[in-house]
Amino acid sequence: MPTYCTDESEASSKDLKTGEVAGNPPGMAPEVFSSRSMTKNKQSVWQTVSARSERGGCQR
């Protein structure tokens, strides 16, 4: 099961209707731990069958 951590401290989102840009709310952990469960299909292509993310779940 592949796992990885991402740092979203500089990530932002933009409301396409208003143009407003927002970053992570204060006090929210910027690190996100993610894991994926994968399997090969009949064509031998890897596919994600389930995904899980946990904010602040990364260990240093």
C-alpha positions in Angstrom: 0.0 0.0 0.0 1.7 3.2 -1.1 1.9 5.9 1.5 3.2 9.5 1.4 3.1 12.9 3.1 2.5 16.2 1.5 3.2 19.7 2.8 0.2 22.0 2.0 1.6 25.0 3.9 1.7 27.1 0.7 -1.5 25.6 -0.9 -4.5 27.7 -1.6 -7.9 27.4 -3.2 -9.7 29.9 -5.3 -13.4 30.5 -5.5 -14.1 30.7 -9.3 -17.2 32.8 -8.9 -15.8 35.5 -6.6 -12.0 35.2 -7.3 -11.3 35.0 -3.6 -8.2 33.1 -2.7 -7.9 31.3 0.7 -5.0 29.4 2.3 -5.1 26.9 5.1 -7.0 28.2 8.1 -4.8 29.3 11.1 -4.1 26.4 13.4 -4.7 23.7 10.8 -1.8 21.3 10.3 -0.3 21.7 6.8 1.0 18.1 6.6 -1.3 15.5 5.1 -0.6 11.7 5.3 -2.1 9.7 2.5 -2.4 6.0 1.7 -3.7 4.2 -1.3 -4.9 0.6 -1.8 -4.2 -0.5 -5.4 -4.8 -3.5 -7.6 -4.1 -4.5 -11.2 -6.9 -4.7 -13.6 -7.3 -7.2 -16.5 -5.0 -5.1 -18.7 -2.3 -5.1 -16.0 -2.8 -1.4 -15.2 -2.6 -0.4 -11.6 -5.8 1.2 -10.3 -6.6 2.9 -6.9 -9.4 1.0 -5.2 -9.5 3.1 -2.0 -7.8 6.2 -0.7 -7.4 7.7 2.8 -6.0 11.0 3.9 -5.3 12.3 7.4 -4.4 15.9 8.1 -1.5 16.2 10.5 -0.8 12.5 10.3 2.8 12.7 9.2 5.6 11.8 11.6 8.9 13.5 11.4 
